Amino acid sequence: MKDQIIEQVIELAKKKGIKAEVYYASSRDTPIEFANNRLKSLETKASEGIALRVIADNKLGFASSTDLTRLSDLVDAAVATAEIGDPVEFDFTQDVNYVEPQDDYQFPNTEKLVNVGEDLISKVHQYNQDILVDVSFHSRSGIEKLATTTDVYTEQNGQSLSAVISGNLVRGEDFLQAYAYEVSDRQPDYEAILHKLIQKYQHAEGKASITSGTYPVLFTPSAASSTMGRMFGTIFSGQSIVQKASPLTDKLGEKIFDERINVFEDPSLGVSACKFDDEGVETSKKHLIDRGVVKQFYWDRRWAARQGIKSSGNGFRGGISRPSPSLVNVCIDPGKTSVDELIAGMEEGIIVDQVLGAGQSNVLAGEFSVNIDLGYKVEQGKIVGRVKDTMVAGNIFEAFNNVVDMSDRPEWVGSSSYVPHILFAKLGVAARQ
């Protein structure tokens, strides 16, 4: 039925003598949520829709819809937008056929996940009965199909199971929220998630303070991804390069970081792994930074055409929107030191574990600043307690030229980052006394 819908749109476009690209996406999400120690909700959400791009009179048109019964109206709407659109600078992908094999793996059913949630809550309370525990699972599956009038057909499937456990601990006016999570295409490691959460509370048991100044700062993978992952995504985007909004616009081939720093995208890794992007271009591993040197940027078809080059297979969509340059993941090569050794080597400094939001940044200058949601003070190589009302700031170019080391084991942060702990020699720390 889905293929028939796609074929109908293609035929309608051919009858009008225009080129068309049809992107179909459907998803199914089953969340199971516990709030404040109790089961809160069980439900299943499903959605599907089509995004249509057309080239008519050498102009690009676009329309999308979740109503799959009015396909003629969808084509007419896309043609109408082309009439007032800009001249197109690229063509749709041609002559590609790929159907991804279905994954037969079955996730645990709802009853089993409810039992897992109850068990996790019980184990947190074995550590501290006062913690209000939230647990959520999201079992997601989806299918994406792409077809064009230029003989392209791709079909890709995906599924994931995410597990999030968080706790709220209130003591007088002190409020501490900690969380841990994992996203997997199989079963998450529930015991590892639980251990990580309890360890956060253990590190935060003591109270610590730090005066404003410059200190060594250790970012956990989660904090590093939240603080710097988005910045990497922005400054290496082909769109930012063409618009000259990236500080790397004229730095291809230049050394900007410590030679130990390697940043890359590998679409063959992780839950979001994919063979093709949402424009039918084959994906590939990209070395963004190799031994500190800017090696390459990433492109979709539109911005690559403006630069006079080929797409790198990074045209992705959010839902049934237009494609734009996006990374499947951001990966950083690990170092040679264990996390414990990194901490043991800190005379005085802090560990940033959770940050509030994505922080503030001036991408053009490479500057970042984040408020610490959960962080710890290190004295003489030991974690002595939690720091509050503290901010960390720095410049990404200076920071990555003053790296002590990275941990020897990277960790997945959701499905978008695969990074190690990173210890910077000196960053600005501002603390409210």
DRENDO-1510 file (C-alpha; in Angstrom, 1 decimal, always signed):
<recs>
REC; n; res; u; v; w
REC; 1; MET; +0.0; +0.0; +0.0 .
REC; 2; LYS; +2.8; +2.4; +0.9 .
REC; 3; ASP; +4.6; +1.7; -2.4 .
REC; 4; GLN; +1.4; +2.2; -4.3 .
REC; 5; ILE; +1.0; +5.7; -2.8 .
REC; 6; ILE; +4.6; +6.6; -3.7 .
REC; 7; GLU; +4.1; +5.2; -7.3 .
REC; 8; GLN; +0.9; +7.3; -7.6 .
REC; 9; VAL; +2.8; +10.5; -6.8 .
REC; 10; ILE; +5.5; +9.6; -9.2 .
REC; 11; GLU; +3.0; +9.0; -12.0 .
REC; 12; LEU; +1.1; +12.2; -11.3 .
REC; 13; ALA; +4.4; +14.1; -11.6 .
REC; 14; LYS; +5.4; +12.4; -14.8 .
REC; 15; LYS; +2.0; +13.3; -16.3 .
REC; 16; LYS; +2.8; +17.0; -15.6 .
REC; 17; GLY; +6.2; +16.6; -17.2 .
REC; 18; ILE; +8.2; +17.5; -14.1 .
REC; 19; LYS; +10.9; +15.8; -12.0 .
REC; 20; ALA; +9.8; +14.7; -8.6 .
REC; 21; GLU; +11.4; +13.2; -5.4 .
REC; 22; VAL; +9.0; +11.5; -3.0 .
REC; 23; TYR; +10.1; +10.9; +0.6 .
REC; 24; TYR; +7.8; +8.7; +2.7 .
REC; 25; ALA; +8.3; +8.2; +6.4 .
REC; 26; SER; +6.3; +6.3; +9.0 .
REC; 27; SER; +7.1; +5.7; +12.7 .
REC; 28; ARG; +5.7; +3.9; +15.7 .
REC; 29; ASP; +6.6; +4.9; +19.3 .
REC; 30; THR; +5.6; +3.0; +22.4 .
REC; 31; PRO; +6.5; +4.9; +25.5 .
REC; 32; ILE; +6.3; +3.4; +29.0 .
REC; 33; GLU; +6.7; +6.0; +31.8 .
REC; 34; PHE; +7.1; +5.9; +35.5 .
REC; 35; ALA; +6.9; +9.2; +37.5 .
REC; 36; ASN; +7.7; +9.7; +41.2 .
REC; 37; ASN; +8.1; +5.9; +41.7 .
REC; 38; ARG; +4.8; +4.9; +40.1 .
REC; 39; LEU; +3.7; +3.8; +36.6 .
REC; 40; LYS; +2.2; +6.8; +34.9 .
REC; 41; SER; +1.3; +5.9; +31.3 .
REC; 42; LEU; +1.3; +3.3; +28.5 .
REC; 43; GLU; +0.5; +4.3; +25.0 .
REC; 44; THR; +1.5; +3.9; +21.4 .
REC; 45; LYS; +1.9; +6.7; +18.9 .
REC; 46; ALA; +2.1; +6.2; +15.2 .
REC; 47; SER; +2.6; +8.7; +12.3 .
REC; 48; GLU; +3.2; +8.7; +8.6 .
REC; 49; GLY; +3.6; +11.3; +5.9 .
REC; 50; ILE; +5.1; +12.3; +2.6 .
REC; 51; ALA; +7.5; +15.1; +1.6 .
REC; 52; LEU; +7.5; +16.0; -2.1 .
REC; 53; ARG; +10.1; +18.1; -4.0 .
REC; 54; VAL; +9.6; +18.9; -7.6 .
REC; 55; ILE; +11.6; +20.6; -10.3 .
REC; 56; ALA; +9.3; +22.5; -12.7 .
REC; 57; ASP; +10.6; +25.1; -15.2 .
REC; 58; ASN; +14.0; +24.8; -13.5 .
REC; 59; LYS; +12.6; +25.9; -10.2 .
REC; 60; LEU; +12.3; +23.9; -7.0 .
REC; 61; GLY; +9.0; +23.3; -5.3 .
REC; 62; PHE; +8.1; +21.6; -2.0 .
REC; 63; ALA; +5.0; +20.3; -0.2 .
REC; 64; SER; +4.4; +17.8; +2.5 .
REC; 65; SER; +1.3; +16.2; +4.0 .
REC; 66; THR; +0.2; +13.6; +6.5 .
REC; 67; ASP; -3.1; +13.1; +4.6 .
REC; 68; LEU; -2.2; +10.4; +2.1 .
REC; 69; THR; -5.7; +10.4; +0.4 .
REC; 70; ARG; -5.2; +13.7; -1.4 .
REC; 71; LEU; -2.1; +13.0; -3.5 .
REC; 72; SER; -3.1; +15.1; -6.5 .
REC; 73; ASP; -3.5; +18.1; -4.2 .
REC; 74; LEU; +0.0; +17.4; -2.8 .
REC; 75; VAL; +1.5; +17.5; -6.3 .
REC; 76; ASP; -0.4; +20.6; -7.2 .
REC; 77; ALA; +0.8; +22.3; -4.0 .
REC; 78; ALA; +4.5; +21.5; -4.8 .
REC; 79; VAL; +4.1; +22.8; -8.3 .
REC; 80; ALA; +2.5; +26.0; -7.1 .
REC; 81; THR; +5.5; +26.7; -4.8 .
REC; 82; ALA; +7.9; +26.1; -7.6 .
REC; 83; GLU; +6.2; +28.9; -9.6 .
REC; 84; ILE; +7.5; +31.4; -7.0 .
REC; 85; GLY; +10.6; +29.4; -6.0 .
REC; 86; ASP; +14.3; +30.1; -6.7 .
REC; 87; PRO; +16.0; +28.6; -9.7 .
REC; 88; VAL; +17.2; +25.1; -8.8 .
REC; 89; GLU; +21.0; +24.5; -8.7 .
REC; 90; PHE; +21.0; +20.8; -8.5 .
REC; 91; ASP; +19.3; +17.7; -9.8 .
REC; 92; PHE; +17.8; +14.8; -7.9 .
REC; 93; THR; +19.8; +11.6; -7.4 .
REC; 94; GLN; +19.7; +9.2; -10.3 .
REC; 95; ASP; +19.8; +5.4; -10.8 .
REC; 96; VAL; +19.9; +4.1; -7.3 .
REC; 97; ASN; +18.1; +1.0; -6.0 .
REC; 98; TYR; +18.6; -0.2; -2.4 .
REC; 99; VAL; +16.3; -2.1; +0.0 .
REC; 100; GLU; +17.6; -2.6; +3.5 .
REC; 101; PRO; +16.9; -6.1; +4.9 .
REC; 102; GLN; +14.4; -6.1; +7.8 .
REC; 103; ASP; +15.8; -6.7; +11.3 .
REC; 104; ASP; +13.8; -9.5; +12.9 .
REC; 105; TYR; +14.9; -8.7; +16.4 .
REC; 106; GLN; +12.0; -8.3; +18.8 .
REC; 107; PHE; +12.2; -5.9; +21.8 .
REC; 108; PRO; +10.8; -7.0; +25.2 .
REC; 109; ASN; +7.0; -6.6; +25.4 .
REC; 110; THR; +5.3; -4.0; +27.5 .
REC; 111; GLU; +4.8; -6.3; +30.5 .
REC; 112; LYS; +8.6; -7.1; +30.7 .
REC; 113; LEU; +9.6; -3.5; +30.4 .
REC; 114; VAL; +7.1; -2.6; +33.2 .
REC; 115; ASN; +8.8; -5.2; +35.4 .
REC; 116; VAL; +12.2; -3.8; +34.5 .
REC; 117; GLY; +11.1; -0.3; +35.5 .
REC; 118; GLU; +9.8; -1.5; +38.8 .
REC; 119; ASP; +13.0; -3.4; +39.5 .
REC; 120; LEU; +15.1; -0.3; +38.7 .
REC; 121; ILE; +13.1; +1.9; +41.1 .
REC; 122; SER; +13.5; -0.7; +43.8 .
REC; 123; LYS; +17.2; -0.8; +43.4 .
REC; 124; VAL; +17.6; +2.9; +43.5 .
REC; 125; HIS; +15.6; +2.9; +46.8 .
REC; 126; GLN; +18.0; +0.3; +48.2 .
REC; 127; TYR; +20.6; +3.0; +47.9 .
REC; 128; ASN; +18.4; +5.9; +49.1 .
REC; 129; GLN; +14.6; +5.6; +49.8 .
REC; 130; ASP; +14.2; +9.4; +49.6 .
REC; 131; ILE; +14.9; +9.6; +45.9 .
REC; 132; LEU; +11.9; +10.1; +43.7 .
REC; 133; VAL; +12.5; +8.0; +40.6 .
REC; 134; ASP; +11.4; +8.5; +37.1 .
REC; 135; VAL; +11.9; +5.7; +34.5 .
REC; 136; SER; +10.9; +5.8; +30.8 .
REC; 137; PHE; +11.3; +3.4; +27.9 .
REC; 138; HIS; +10.7; +4.3; +24.3 .
REC; 139; SER; +10.4; +1.4; +21.8 .
REC; 140; ARG; +10.6; +3.0; +18.4 .
REC; 141; SER; +10.5; +1.7; +14.8 .
REC; 142; GLY; +10.3; +3.4; +11.5 .
REC; 143; ILE; +10.6; +3.1; +7.8 .
REC; 144; GLU; +11.8; +5.6; +5.2 .
REC; 145; LYS; +11.3; +5.3; +1.5 .
REC; 146; LEU; +12.7; +7.5; -1.3 .
REC; 147; ALA; +11.6; +7.4; -4.9 .
REC; 148; THR; +12.2; +9.8; -7.8 .
REC; 149; THR; +11.3; +10.2; -11.5 .
REC; 150; THR; +15.0; +9.7; -12.1 .
REC; 151; ASP; +15.0; +6.0; -11.3 .
REC; 152; VAL; +15.8; +6.1; -7.6 .
REC; 153; TYR; +14.2; +3.8; -4.9 .
REC; 154; THR; +15.6; +3.3; -1.4 .
REC; 155; GLU; +14.0; +1.7; +1.6 .
REC; 156; GLN; +15.6; +1.9; +5.0 .
REC; 157; ASN; +14.3; +0.6; +8.4 .
REC; 158; GLY; +15.3; +1.5; +11.9 .
REC; 159; GLN; +14.4; +0.5; +15.4 .
REC; 160; SER; +15.6; +1.5; +18.8 .
REC; 161; LEU; +14.9; +1.0; +22.5 .
REC; 162; SER; +15.8; +3.8; +24.9 .
REC; 163; ALA; +15.9; +3.6; +28.6 .
REC; 164; VAL; +16.1; +6.6; +30.9 .
REC; 165; ILE; +16.3; +6.6; +34.6 .
REC; 166; SER; +16.4; +9.8; +36.6 .
REC; 167; GLY; +16.0; +10.7; +40.3 .
REC; 168; ASN; +15.0; +13.8; +42.3 .
REC; 169; LEU; +16.4; +14.2; +45.8 .
REC; 170; VAL; +15.2; +17.1; +47.9 .
REC; 171; ARG; +16.9; +18.0; +51.1 .
REC; 172; GLY; +15.6; +21.3; +52.5 .
REC; 173; GLU; +16.4; +23.9; +49.9 .
REC; 174; ASP; +18.8; +21.6; +48.1 .
REC; 175; PHE; +17.5; +20.0; +44.9 .
REC; 176; LEU; +19.5; +17.4; +43.1 .
REC; 177; GLN; +18.4; +15.8; +39.8 .
REC; 178; ALA; +20.6; +13.1; +38.2 .
REC; 179; TYR; +19.9; +11.0; +35.2 .
REC; 180; ALA; +21.4; +8.2; +33.1 .
REC; 181; TYR; +20.3; +6.7; +29.8 .
REC; 182; GLU; +21.1; +4.5; +26.8 .
REC; 183; VAL; +19.7; +4.1; +23.3 .
REC; 184; SER; +20.2; +0.7; +21.7 .
REC; 185; ASP; +19.0; -1.3; +18.7 .
REC; 186; ARG; +19.0; -4.3; +21.1 .
REC; 187; GLN; +18.4; -4.2; +24.9 .
REC; 188; PRO; +20.0; -1.4; +26.8 .
REC; 189; ASP; +22.3; -2.4; +29.7 .
REC; 190; TYR; +19.9; -1.7; +32.5 .
REC; 191; GLU; +22.5; -2.5; +35.3 .
REC; 192; ALA; +25.0; -0.2; +33.7 .
REC; 193; ILE; +22.5; +2.7; +33.6 .
REC; 194; LEU; +21.5; +2.0; +37.2 .
REC; 195; HIS; +25.2; +2.0; +38.3 .
REC; 196; LYS; +25.9; +5.3; +36.5 .
REC; 197; LEU; +22.9; +7.0; +38.2 .
REC; 198; ILE; +23.8; +5.8; +41.7 .
REC; 199; GLN; +27.5; +6.7; +41.2 .
REC; 200; LYS; +26.3; +10.3; +40.4 .
REC; 201; TYR; +24.5; +10.5; +43.7 .
REC; 202; GLN; +27.6; +9.1; +45.5 .
REC; 203; HIS; +29.9; +11.7; +44.0 .
REC; 204; ALA; +27.4; +14.4; +44.9 .
REC; 205; GLU; +27.0; +13.3; +48.6 .
REC; 206; GLY; +29.6; +15.8; +49.9 .
REC; 207; LYS; +29.4; +19.6; +49.5 .
REC; 208; ALA; +32.2; +21.4; +47.8 .
REC; 209; SER; +33.0; +24.9; +46.7 .
REC; 210; ILE; +35.5; +26.4; +44.3 .
REC; 211; THR; +36.6; +30.0; +43.8 .
REC; 212; SER; +36.3; +31.6; +40.4 .
REC; 213; GLY; +39.5; +31.1; +38.3 .
REC; 214; THR; +41.1; +28.9; +35.7 .
REC; 215; TYR; +41.2; +25.2; +36.4 .
REC; 216; PRO; +41.6; +21.8; +34.8 .
REC; 217; VAL; +38.1; +20.7; +33.7 .
REC; 218; LEU; +37.0; +17.1; +32.9 .
REC; 219; PHE; +34.0; +16.7; +30.6 .
REC; 220; THR; +32.1; +13.4; +30.7 .
REC; 221; PRO; +30.9; +12.2; +27.3 .
REC; 222; SER; +27.4; +13.5; +27.9 .
REC; 223; ALA; +28.6; +16.9; +28.9 .
REC; 224; ALA; +31.1; +17.1; +26.0 .
REC; 225; SER; +28.4; +16.1; +23.5 .
REC; 226; SER; +26.0; +18.7; +24.9 .
REC; 227; THR; +28.5; +21.5; +25.0 .
REC; 228; MET; +30.6; +20.9; +21.9 .
REC; 229; GLY; +28.8; +18.3; +19.7 .
REC; 230; ARG; +26.3; +20.9; +18.3 .
REC; 231; MET; +29.2; +23.3; +17.7 .
REC; 232; PHE; +31.1; +20.7; +15.6 .
REC; 233; GLY; +27.9; +20.1; +13.7 .
REC; 234; THR; +27.6; +23.7; +12.9 .
REC; 235; ILE; +31.1; +24.7; +12.0 .
REC; 236; PHE; +31.6; +21.7; +9.6 .
REC; 237; SER; +28.3; +22.1; +7.8 .
REC; 238; GLY; +28.6; +22.9; +4.1 .
REC; 239; GLN; +25.8; +25.5; +4.5 .
REC; 240; SER; +27.9; +27.4; +7.1 .
REC; 241; ILE; +30.9; +27.2; +4.8 .
REC; 242; VAL; +29.0; +28.6; +1.8 .
REC; 243; GLN; +27.4; +31.3; +3.9 .
REC; 244; LYS; +30.8; +32.1; +5.4 .
REC; 245; ALA; +29.3; +31.7; +8.9 .
REC; 246; SER; +31.8; +29.1; +10.0 .
REC; 247; PRO; +35.2; +30.0; +11.5 .
REC; 248; LEU; +36.6; +27.2; +9.4 .
REC; 249; THR; +35.6; +28.6; +6.1 .
REC; 250; ASP; +39.2; +29.3; +4.9 .
REC; 251; LYS; +41.0; +26.7; +7.1 .
REC; 252; LEU; +40.8; +23.5; +5.1 .
REC; 253; GLY; +44.1; +21.8; +5.5 .
REC; 254; GLU; +45.1; +23.9; +8.5 .
REC; 255; LYS; +46.0; +22.5; +11.9 .
REC; 256; ILE; +43.6; +24.0; +14.5 .
REC; 257; PHE; +43.7; +21.4; +17.3 .
REC; 258; ASP; +46.2; +19.3; +19.2 .
REC; 259; GLU; +47.5; +16.5; +16.9 .
REC; 260; ARG; +45.9; +13.9; +19.2 .
REC; 261; ILE; +42.4; +15.1; +18.2 .
REC; 262; ASN; +40.5; +13.2; +15.6 .
REC; 263; VAL; +36.9; +14.1; +14.9 .
REC; 264; PHE; +34.9; +12.0; +12.4 .
REC; 265; GLU; +31.5; +10.8; +11.3 .
REC; 266; ASP; +30.9; +7.1; +10.7 .
REC; 267; PRO; +27.4; +6.4; +9.3 .
REC; 268; SER; +28.1; +2.6; +9.7 .
REC; 269; LEU; +28.1; +2.9; +13.5 .
REC; 270; GLY; +25.4; +3.2; +16.1 .
REC; 271; VAL; +21.6; +3.1; +16.3 .
REC; 272; SER; +21.2; +5.7; +13.5 .
REC; 273; ALA; +23.5; +3.9; +11.1 .
REC; 274; CYS; +22.3; +4.2; +7.5 .
REC; 275; LYS; +23.6; +3.3; +4.0 .
REC; 276; PHE; +22.0; +6.3; +2.2 .
REC; 277; ASP; +20.9; +9.8; +3.2 .
REC; 278; ASP; +17.4; +11.2; +2.7 .
REC; 279; GLU; +18.3; +12.3; -0.8 .
REC; 280; GLY; +19.4; +8.9; -2.0 .
REC; 281; VAL; +23.1; +9.6; -1.8 .
REC; 282; GLU; +25.3; +6.9; -0.3 .
REC; 283; THR; +26.8; +7.8; +3.1 .
REC; 284; SER; +30.5; +7.4; +4.0 .
REC; 285; LYS; +32.9; +7.9; +6.8 .
REC; 286; LYS; +34.2; +11.5; +7.0 .
REC; 287; HIS; +37.4; +12.7; +8.7 .
REC; 288; LEU; +36.4; +16.2; +9.8 .
REC; 289; ILE; +39.6; +16.7; +11.9 .
REC; 290; ASP; +42.5; +14.4; +11.4 .
REC; 291; ARG; +45.4; +14.8; +13.8 .
REC; 292; GLY; +44.3; +18.3; +14.6 .
REC; 293; VAL; +44.0; +19.3; +10.9 .
REC; 294; VAL; +40.7; +20.3; +9.2 .
REC; 295; LYS; +40.2; +17.7; +6.6 .
REC; 296; GLN; +36.7; +18.0; +5.2 .
REC; 297; PHE; +33.2; +19.4; +5.6 .
REC; 298; TYR; +29.8; +17.7; +5.0 .
REC; 299; TRP; +27.2; +18.5; +2.3 .
REC; 300; ASP; +23.7; +17.9; +1.1 .
REC; 301; ARG; +22.9; +18.2; -2.7 .
REC; 302; ARG; +21.8; +21.9; -2.5 .
REC; 303; TRP; +24.7; +23.4; -0.7 .
REC; 304; ALA; +27.2; +21.1; -2.5 .
REC; 305; ALA; +25.9; +22.4; -5.8 .
REC; 306; ARG; +26.5; +26.0; -4.6 .
REC; 307; GLN; +30.1; +25.1; -3.8 .
REC; 308; GLY; +30.5; +23.3; -7.1 .
REC; 309; ILE; +31.1; +19.9; -5.5 .
REC; 310; LYS; +29.2; +16.6; -4.9 .
REC; 311; SER; +27.1; +15.8; -1.9 .
REC; 312; SER; +28.8; +13.9; +0.8 .
REC; 313; GLY; +25.6; +12.0; +1.7 .
REC; 314; ASN; +24.6; +14.2; +4.5 .
REC; 315; GLY; +21.2; +15.4; +3.3 .
REC; 316; PHE; +18.8; +14.5; +6.1 .
REC; 317; ARG; +15.3; +15.5; +7.2 .
REC; 318; GLY; +13.6; +16.2; +10.4 .
REC; 319; GLY; +10.3; +14.4; +9.8 .
REC; 320; ILE; +8.8; +15.2; +6.5 .
REC; 321; SER; +10.7; +18.5; +6.0 .
REC; 322; ARG; +13.2; +19.6; +3.4 .
REC; 323; PRO; +16.6; +18.0; +3.6 .
REC; 324; SER; +19.5; +20.0; +5.0 .
REC; 325; PRO; +23.1; +19.2; +5.9 .
REC; 326; SER; +23.3; +17.0; +9.0 .
REC; 327; LEU; +25.6; +14.5; +10.6 .
REC; 328; VAL; +24.6; +11.0; +11.5 .
REC; 329; ASN; +27.0; +11.1; +14.5 .
REC; 330; VAL; +30.0; +12.9; +15.9 .
REC; 331; CYS; +32.8; +10.7; +17.0 .
REC; 332; ILE; +36.1; +11.6; +18.7 .
REC; 333; ASP; +38.9; +9.1; +19.0 .
REC; 334; PRO; +39.8; +8.0; +22.6 .
REC; 335; GLY; +43.1; +8.6; +24.3 .
REC; 336; LYS; +45.2; +6.2; +26.3 .
REC; 337; THR; +44.3; +7.1; +29.9 .
REC; 338; SER; +41.5; +5.6; +32.1 .
REC; 339; VAL; +38.9; +7.9; +33.6 .
REC; 340; ASP; +40.2; +7.1; +37.1 .
REC; 341; GLU; +43.8; +8.1; +36.1 .
REC; 342; LEU; +42.6; +11.3; +34.6 .
REC; 343; ILE; +40.9; +12.2; +37.8 .
REC; 344; ALA; +43.9; +11.1; +39.9 .
REC; 345; GLY; +46.1; +13.5; +38.0 .
REC; 346; MET; +44.0; +16.5; +38.8 .
REC; 347; GLU; +45.3; +18.5; +41.8 .
REC; 348; GLU; +42.4; +20.9; +41.9 .
REC; 349; GLY; +39.6; +21.1; +39.3 .
REC; 350; ILE; +36.1; +20.2; +38.4 .
REC; 351; ILE; +34.2; +17.5; +36.5 .
REC; 352; VAL; +31.3; +18.6; +34.4 .
REC; 353; ASP; +28.7; +15.8; +34.2 .
REC; 354; GLN; +25.4; +17.4; +33.3 .
REC; 355; VAL; +24.8; +20.8; +31.8 .
REC; 356; LEU; +21.7; +23.0; +31.7 .
REC; 357; GLY; +20.4; +23.1; +28.1 .
REC; 358; ALA; +23.0; +23.4; +25.3 .
REC; 359; GLY; +24.8; +26.4; +26.8 .
REC; 360; GLN; +25.6; +29.7; +25.2 .
REC; 361; SER; +28.1; +29.9; +22.4 .
REC; 362; ASN; +29.5; +32.3; +19.8 .
REC; 363; VAL; +30.2; +29.9; +16.9 .
REC; 364; LEU; +32.0; +32.5; +14.9 .
REC; 365; ALA; +34.5; +32.9; +17.6 .
REC; 366; GLY; +34.5; +29.3; +18.8 .
REC; 367; GLU; +33.4; +30.4; +22.3 .
REC; 368; PHE; +31.2; +28.4; +24.7 .
REC; 369; SER; +29.9; +28.7; +28.2 .
REC; 370; VAL; +27.7; +26.3; +30.1 .
REC; 371; ASN; +25.9; +26.3; +33.4 .
REC; 372; ILE; +26.7; +23.2; +35.3 .
REC; 373; ASP; +23.6; +21.2; +36.3 .
REC; 374; LEU; +25.6; +18.5; +38.0 .
REC; 375; GLY; +29.4; +18.7; +38.6 .
REC; 376; TYR; +32.0; +17.7; +41.1 .
REC; 377; LYS; +35.0; +19.2; +42.8 .
REC; 378; VAL; +38.3; +17.3; +42.6 .
REC; 379; GLU; +41.0; +17.8; +45.2 .
REC; 380; GLN; +44.3; +15.9; +45.2 .
REC; 381; GLY; +43.0; +13.5; +42.7 .
REC; 382; LYS; +39.8; +12.6; +44.5 .
REC; 383; ILE; +36.2; +13.6; +44.0 .
REC; 384; VAL; +35.2; +15.5; +47.2 .
REC; 385; GLY; +31.6; +16.5; +46.4 .
REC; 386; ARG; +29.2; +18.5; +44.3 .
REC; 387; VAL; +29.7; +22.0; +43.1 .
REC; 388; LYS; +26.6; +24.3; +42.7 .
REC; 389; ASP; +26.0; +27.6; +41.0 .
REC; 390; THR; +29.0; +27.2; +38.7 .
REC; 391; MET; +29.7; +28.0; +35.1 .
REC; 392; VAL; +32.5; +26.9; +32.7 .
REC; 393; ALA; +33.5; +28.9; +29.7 .
REC; 394; GLY; +36.3; +28.7; +27.1 .
REC; 395; ASN; +37.2; +28.8; +23.5 .
REC; 396; ILE; +37.0; +25.6; +21.6 .
REC; 397; PHE; +40.2; +26.2; +19.6 .
REC; 398; GLU; +42.2; +27.1; +22.7 .
REC; 399; ALA; +40.6; +24.2; +24.7 .
REC; 400; PHE; +41.4; +21.6; +22.1 .
REC; 401; ASN; +45.0; +22.8; +21.9 .
REC; 402; ASN; +45.3; +22.4; +25.7 .
REC; 403; VAL; +44.1; +18.9; +26.2 .
REC; 404; VAL; +45.6; +16.8; +28.9 .
REC; 405; ASP; +44.2; +13.6; +27.5 .
REC; 406; MET; +41.1; +11.7; +26.6 .
REC; 407; SER; +39.8; +8.6; +28.3 .
REC; 408; ASP; +40.7; +5.3; +26.7 .
REC; 409; ARG; +37.0; +4.3; +26.2 .
REC; 410; PRO; +34.5; +6.3; +24.3 .
REC; 411; GLU; +30.8; +6.1; +25.2 .
REC; 412; TRP; +27.6; +6.5; +23.1 .
REC; 413; VAL; +25.6; +9.5; +24.1 .
REC; 414; GLY; +22.1; +8.7; +22.8 .
REC; 415; SER; +22.5; +7.9; +19.2 .
REC; 416; SER; +24.3; +11.0; +18.0 .
REC; 417; SER; +27.7; +11.0; +19.7 .
REC; 418; TYR; +30.5; +8.5; +20.4 .
REC; 419; VAL; +33.1; +10.3; +22.5 .
REC; 420; PRO; +35.4; +9.8; +25.5 .
REC; 421; HIS; +35.9; +11.8; +28.6 .
REC; 422; ILE; +38.0; +14.8; +27.8 .
REC; 423; LEU; +40.3; +16.6; +30.3 .
REC; 424; PHE; +41.2; +20.2; +29.4 .
REC; 425; ALA; +44.2; +21.7; +31.0 .
REC; 426; LYS; +42.6; +25.0; +31.8 .
REC; 427; LEU; +39.1; +26.5; +31.3 .
REC; 428; GLY; +37.5; +29.5; +33.0 .
REC; 429; VAL; +35.3; +28.6; +36.0 .
REC; 430; ALA; +32.9; +31.2; +37.5 .
REC; 431; ALA; +31.3; +30.3; +40.8 .
REC; 432; ARG; +28.7; +32.3; +42.8 .
REC; 433; GLN; +29.8; +32.4; +46.4 .
</recs>
